[in-house]
Amino acid sequence: MKKKLIISIICLLFVGLWADTSGEYGLQIFKISSDADQAAMGGTGAFYANNSFRFMANPAAGNINNYKGLNFNQNYWIFDTNLNSLGYLNSKGKYSFGIGYRYLDYGALDGATDDGQQTGKFYPMDLIVTTGISYRFNPSHYFGINLNGIYEKIDIESALGGSVDLGYRYVTMLNGVELAAAMKNIGKTNKLYEEDIDLPLSAEVSFIGKELENYLPVKNAHISSEIKVIKHIDDDRIMVNMGMKTVLHNKFSLKMGYKFNHDTESYSAGFGVKLHRLNVDYAFVPMADEIDDVHMIQIGLRF
């Protein structure tokens, strides 16, 4: 009965994304990774990440283990655009609580009237503040929910809104194999320039493999991977993200990923270093179409 319910929910998530909506889709910040660890793995890895941002990727990822920490991430990328994120997570194993923000500053843009008259510089920005909780109902089933407060500003106009993310994790009977699903960005903002802003609603299904070193002839290493299938309501394509992470001697990690069916992204890579309670992560995400490559640096402190 439980398996049938899970399959039905996942199917409904994807079918619902082919429904037509009115208005303009905005707040593409929801699609940008705010975690260098996951960005290096092609936007995967939330369910074996050891940092505070994992609950933002899937609300059910908050309590995969006992953890209490704070992370800050900085993106260096196109032109004057600046993205930084901060996350705090306290996970007790049975339940977790997380809070954080994502801030996207587009830099200075030239303003003009309809007839081409220059009006000076303006500074558009997006801000999302997220709180999330997750709960383990039994050793196999985990659920989570995130609440997002949204603020967007373009020139003198601004919009406020809110959204909900739902997440689910299923630990299968196969050792180290898990399934996960999420429905994200369920919400609305008020009008901006008298136009409705529809959020980029999305559904995700993940196939996760942990402790893969048990099936390989390797020593002193932990290997995990994930395949994530994504459907955005504002894109006709189904996207597939793949990633892998290898942790050596519990101190140094190597990461790689690949994205299929994305316009500007394909492969990515990065590494991480653990120094007692401090973690430092770096991700490199090459971009196509003459967009500057992305470099991400992240610092985490575990309490």
Order of alpha helices (4+ residues) and beta strands (2+ residues): alpha-beta-alpha-alpha-beta-beta-beta-beta-beta-beta-beta-beta-beta-beta-beta-beta-beta-beta-beta-beta-beta
